Amino acid sequence: MSTTLTLISKPDCHLCDDARAVIDEVTAQLGDQAPEREELSILDDPALFDRYWEEIPVVLINGKVHNYWRIDPVRLTRALKEAR
């Protein structure tokens, strides 16, 4: 089973930009073991907006919330390795 990392964000969100940078760094270090990535905007999906508007950015691993607001690269790396 492959691992999927989802970033739930919105445009013009500095915390989302920070989270994206952490995700880029972590996935680059994982190389060929990096998860599949997707990014969803709360502005494109009313259900996501209702659920996450106060928590973005939100990182999901295989559909489960890993963390929100500030993303720690060490914790994210560990969680992705455990998800494999």
Residue, then its C-alpha position, 0 to 999 in steps of 0.5 A: m500500500s502506498t502512503t498518501l500525504t494530503l495538505i489542506s490549505k488555502p491561497d495566500c496563507h503564510l502558514c500553508d506556505d511554511a507547511r508546503a516547504v516542510i513537506d517539500e524538504v521531508t519528501a525530498q529527503l525520503g527520495d523514492q520512499a516519499p509518499e504520494r502528495e496531493e493538495l486540496s484548498i478549502l475554498d474549492d470544497p465546502a465540506l473541507f471549509d466547514r471542517y478545517w477553516e480554523e485549522i489550516p494548514v492541515v496535513l493528513i497521512n492516508g486520510k488521517v489528521h497528522n497535524y495542523w498549523r505548524i508542521d514539525p519536519v522530524r515528526l512528519t518524517r517519523a510518521l511517514k516512515e511508520a505509515r509505510 
